[in-house]
Amino acid sequence: MRGGRQLDRGDGGSMYTFQALWTAARYGLPTKFVICNNGRYKLLENNIEEYWRDQHIPAHEQPEIFDLSSPAVDFVSLAGSLGVAAVRVEKPGQAEEAVAQALAHRGPFLIDLVTAKGKG
């Protein structure tokens, strides 16, 4: 990616690493970020389900804390507040243009790629 790196991260995992956006903006790095946004901490859901299976605990309702939809995180505004250009993709037909924008942008760029909404 023209000397830059690509980082793909889900919305839950991204909650731990937003300082990377500020760093990319501060140093003018051409880093491209993609947040696969399903409104959940899906990795944690998968891990707890595996734990339940290993411990022979019947599957049951996931902890509510894994739901990131209320309040919803506005990743485009968050990126902008840290000096990073961003766009939200909500429909498959928007993805190609978003990628073209990201690649054409000289500095850091974030794509908020909606893959699902809330629970599920």
C-alpha positions, 0 to 999 in steps of 0.5 A: 500500500505505497509503503503503508500498512493495512490494519484490519480490526473489528469494532470491539478490538478497535476500542483498545487501539484508537491511539494508533489513529492519532499517531498515524495523523501526527506523523503523516503515515499513509496507514489505511484502517478498516474497522469491520463493524458488527456492533459487537465484541464478537471475538469475546462472544466466540471466546466465551462460547468456547469456554462454556463448551470446554467447561460443559456449561450450556450455551446461554445469553451473551453478556450485554456488555458485548453489545456495542450498539448503545450508544453506537460508536461514530467511528468516522467522527472519532477518526476525524477528531484524531486527524484521520479522514474516514468514510462509513460503508453501509452497503456493498455498493459503497465499498469500491468507492471507499477503497478508492478514496482510501488508496488515493488519500495521501495520509491515514484513512479509516473505513468504517465497514458495517458488516452487521447491526447490533445483536446477531 
